[in-house]
Structures are given as C-alpha cells and as structure tokens.
C-alpha cells in the first residue's frame, strides 16, 4: 500500500482538501460574479478543513507512536513553522504592496503570527486561515503530554476520555477548562484520524470502530450546527448536503484503511500532496489581494485564474525547492541542540 514510504491516498486526500478550500475562498462567496452553479458547488469547500484534521490525526499517529517527546516536538516544529514563516512573510508583503483594505497588519502582529502567539495575545491573524494551525497545536500538545507520561499507546483509554469530555462540553460547557486545552469543535475529526490509524494497523479494531462511529455522529452534528458560519442563511437542504459530504469523507477514509492494495499509484499525487501545506497558507489573502488589485484591469474571473496559478506556482517552489533544504537543516540544528542539552532524541 506504499510507494516510497508514502501513502498515496493521503496525498490525494490532502490535495483535494486543499483544492476545496482554495475554491471556497475564491469562488464560494456570495460576491462572486460568475456562474451560480460554480458558487453552489464551491460553497461547500470549507469542508476541506475537517478533512485536514482527520488526515492530521492519522499522520500524527503514524509518526508519534515510536517517538520520544523531544523527537515528536522537533518533527512537528519543522513541519509547521518554517513554511509558515515563508508564507506569512509573502502574505504580509503582498498586503502592504497592494494596500489590501480589509487588513491592517503591523510588524508586531506579523512577528506574533510567526510563532503563533497572536491568538493568546488577542491579536488578529496575518491570514485568517491560520486559525487551523492553532487547533493543530492543541492536538500536538495533547499528544506530546501523552508521550511524556508514556501513555500514548493506551489508545482506547485516552481516545474514549477525550471524546466523552468533548461531547459533555458540547452540551454542558463542562468541564470548563476543556474548551481551552482542546479543539472542542474539531476533536471528533482528530479522534477519527487516530481511530482510522488503529484500524489501518489492525489494532484494537472493535473499540476504534465504535469510537469512529461516535466521532462521525458528533462531527456531523457540529458541521450541521456551524454551516451558517460558512454558508450565510444555510437552508436545511444545504446542511443535509454538508452532513452527506462528511459521510463521504468518512467512507473514503474507512475504505482506504481497510483495503489491502492501493488503486492509486501515480507519482504526481506525491508532488500535489506536497503542495498542500504551502498552498493552504499562501492562497487566501495573498491571492485575494492579487485578485482585488488586478480585477479592474483584467476582470474578476481572469484575476481569480491568475491568483490560483500564482498560488500553485509558489506552493510548488516552496514544497519542492525550499522545504527540502531548510527543513532538514533546521531539524539537524534542533536535534543537535537537544542532544547538547542531554535530551533524548530517538
């Protein structure tokens, strides 16, 4: 099921999730002047975000189980922050050059975003899509604590407790601290990703399947309840479509983890999968600033097409040319520093 140690289905899933989000931000908005049919399809693209969270739960499980807390921290840091620094800088410069009217970002806010401390400091994001990174950090912190206390492999216990407390908080807002230390709205998706990993590894399949089903129910409840945040005045039929798409996502992943062989083997998906993170970070305000600046000269639809291809090109350069250089370099430096401090990295 692997090609060069990469799970091709995950590369496909990553790219489709990122593409859905890009199309949602560019075309799935009521102000879009193009085809109504395009809007009616792309307005559901926000579902790419929970898709990402399921992938994250699965991928983190692949890398965390045999990691020390320090190794886990280093691997997550180099995967998350350096590319954020690059994309945040490009977006910040674009906002200044185009004088984007809907954002007022100063240097202090920009630096706070580089280290994701803007939310605790009650500052705005350089790009609003960065909110998902803070939710990811909460998940990483939980996994790090479990690794630190050497209970990460007690999956059925901590997954059950996490899901139970999240459901309890949804209906009672208790325990009061739970909403601060976890992503309550999206916990079900992270739990689903870990459960899918267990099924993939043929471990604790029964409890993992039960928790996966509960995760599906609670995630559908959340998505239906929050659809109006993404689709203004969402109708019952639109909420039903959201729940159905969520079902399709779960079925896709369950099919992926229970198959013995892959039917997707083209190496192009590896490249497209690699584009996902920088594309997600760079496309939104960078692209919208470009669209706003060029629309008076080129028209909205051509401007959107240009923003899309520029974002894809930048994502390709970052993922294929820059990341292979700076990620290993930073990882080596952090590992060396950790060893010098006597910390266990293995």
N, C-alpha and C positions, 0 to 999 in steps of 0.2 A: 504493500500500500504506500510505499515511499519511493521518492525519486530524489537522489542526492540528499537523503535525510530530511526532505521537505514533504509535508502533507499537502498534496496538490489541491485537494478540496478546500483546505483552509485558505490557500492563495486565491482561489476562485471566490470564496465567500468574502474574504477581505476586500477584494476589488469591487465586487458587486455592491457591498455595503457602502464603500466609499463613493462609488458612482451614484448610488441612490441619494446620498447626502448632497453631493455636488449638484445633481439635477434638481433636488428640492430647493436648494438655496438660489439657484439661477432661474428656474422655471416654475417651481411650485409655489408661487406667490400671487396674490390677487392682483398685484400691479403689473404682472406680465402681460404684454400687449399682443402676444402671439396666439397660437391655436388654443382654444378652450379645451380641446381633447388632451393636448400636451399637459396643460395645467391639471386636469382631472386625474392624470396618471402620476405625474411627478409630485403632487402634493402629499403623497404617501411616502415620499423618500426619507422622511425623518426616521422611519423605522430602521434605517441603516445603523442608527446609533445603538439600540438594544442588540442588534445583530453583532456589532463590535464587542459588546460586553460579554455575550456568550462565547465568542471567539477568545476573548481575553481570559475568561475562566478556564477554558480548555488549554490554552497555550501556557498559562502560568502553571497549571498543574503538571504539564509536561516538563517544565524546567525546574520547578521548586522542590519536587519530592526528594531529589538526591543532592540538593544544595544546602550548604551552610547558610545561616542568616546573612553573613557578610557577602558571600558569593551571590546570593539572591539579590541583595541590595545593589551590588555593583552591576549585575546584569540588567536590572530594571532601570538603574540610573542612566547607563549608557544607551539604552534603547529609547528612553523617554526624553531626556533633557537636551543632548547636543543638537538633535534635529529640531527640537522646539526653539533653541537659541537661533538657529539659522532662519527658520520660517517666521519666527516672531520679529526678527530684525528686518527681514524683507517686507513683512506686512507693515511694520512701523514706518519704514522709509517710504513705502507706497502711500500710506495715509498722509504723510507730510507733503510728498511731492504733488499729489492730486488734490490736496486740501479737502479731503473727504469730509463732508459737512455733518455727518451723523456720529462722529467720534472725536473726542478731544483728549488725546493721549499725550502726556508729558514724559520726560525722561525717567522720572521716579516711578511712574506706573509701568513703563516699559521694563525697567530693571526688576521690579517686583514680579512681573509676569515671567521673566526668565527663570525664576526659581519657585514659581507657583505659590508665592506667599501673598499675592494680591487679594485672594478671597478672604483669608483670615484677617487681612488688614482693611477689608471692606473697600477694596479698590476695583475698578472695572477691569475687564479683560482687554488686552490688545485686540483680540478677536473673540467674539462670544462663543465660538465653538470650543474654546479651551476649557470650558466648564467640565467637559467629559474627562479631561486629564486629571482634575482634582478628584473625581469619582474613582478613577483608576487608582490614584494614590491611596485612597482609603482601603481599597481591596488589597493593594500591595502591603500596606501597613498591617492589615489583619493577618495575611499570610506570613509576614515577617515575624509577628508575635508568636504565631503557632510554631514556626520553625525554631524560634529562640527557646521556647519551652518544650521543644521536641515532641509535640503532639500533632504535628501536621498530618501524619498518616492515619490519625484516628478520624477518618473522614466522616463516618456515619454519625459521630457524636457532634462534631463542630458544625457540620452542614445542617443537621437537624436543629440544633440550637439556634444557629444563625437564621434559618428560615422561619422557625417558630417565633423568635423575637421580632423579626421583621413584620410578620403577619400581625402579631399582637400590637406592634407600634402603629400599623396602618389603621387599626380600628379603635385603639385606645390612647395613642400617643404615649404609651408607657412600654418599657422603661424610658424615662425622659431623656437619658443620655444616648440612647441607641441611634437616634437621628443625627447625632453629632459625629459618631465614630464610624458609621457605615452609610452606604448609599441606599436608603430605605426603598426609594422608588425603583432602583435597578438591582437590588440584591438578588431578586429571583433569577435574573439573567446570569449573574456571576455564578450562582449556585448551580444553575442549569449547565453551565460550561464545565464545572468540576464534575458534576454527575455524568455528563457525556464522556468525560475523560475516563472515569471509572468503568463505564460500560465498554468503552473502547479497549481498555486494558483487561476486561473480563474480571473485574474485582468488585466484590460487594454489589453485584448487579441488581439484586432484588431491591435493596434499600435505595440504591441510586436511581432505579426506575421509578420507584414510588415518589422520591423527592423531586425527580424530573417532572412528573405529572403535576405535583403540587406547585412547582415553580411555573409551569405553563399556565395553570389556573390563575395564580396570583399576578403573573405578568400580564395576562390578558385583561384582568380587572384593572390594573394600573394603566395600561395603554388606553383602554376604553375611557377611563376617567380623565385622562390627560390629553386626549385627542384635540380638544378645543384650544390647547396651548399652541398647537401647530397648524391646525386647520380651523380658521375662525368660523364660529357658529356651526360646528360639525353636526351633521344630521345623524340619526340612528343608523341609517344605511352606511354612512361613512365610517362610523365607529365599528359597525359589523365587518366592514372590509378590513379595518385595522386588525381586528381580532383574528380574522381569517388569514391575513398575511403572517401574523405571529404564529399561527398554527403551521403554515407552510415552512417557516423558518425552523421550527422545532422538528418537523418531519424531515426536512433536509438534513439536519444535523444527526438525527437518530439514524437515518438511512446511511449516512457517512460512517458513523462509528460502528455499525453492525455489519457492514459489508466486509468481505474478505479481500476483495480486489477493488482497485480503483478503475474507473472508466474514463478518467481524465488524466492525461499524461503529457500534454504538450507543454514544453518548457516556457512558452510565452506566459503562462499563468504565474510562473515563479517571478518573472520580471514585473508583471502587473501587480502581483501581490506585494512586491517590494515597494511599489509606488504609493501604497495605500496611506501610510502614516504621513509622509510629507504632503501628499495630495490633500488629505483631510485638513492639515494645518494651514496650508497656503491658499486654498481655493476661495475661501469665503470673502473676507474683507479685502484681501489683495485683489481678487477677481472682481468684486463689486466696485471697488474704486476704479479699476480699469474700465469696467462697463460704463460707469457714470461719466467718466472723462471722455470716452470715445463715442458714446451714443449720439451726441449732437452732430458729429461728423459722419458716422458710419451707419447709424440706425441701431436699434436695440438688438435685433437678432444677430446681426453680424458681430456686434460688440460682445455678445454673450459667447458666440463661437470662438472669437479670438481669446477671450478670458479663459475659456475651457482649455484650449490648446496651449496657451502660455502656462497655465497651472500644471497641465500634464507634463509639459517640457521641463519645467522647474523641478517637479517631483521626480522625473527621470534622472536629471542631473544630480539631484541631492541623493537619491537612493542608490544609483549605480556608480557615480563618480566620487561623491564626497563621503557618504557614510562608510564605504569600505576602507577609507583612510582614517577618518577621525574616530570612529567607534573603537577599532582595535587599539589605537594609540591611547585614547582616554582609559579604556579598560585595563590596558597594561600598566598605566601610571597609577590607577586606583588600586589595582591588585598589589603592585609593588609597595605602595604606601601602607596598605593594610598589613602586609607581611612585616614591614618595618615596625609596625605598632604591636606585633605579636598576635594579630587577629587571625583566626582560622579561615582560610580561603581554599575550599576544595569542593 
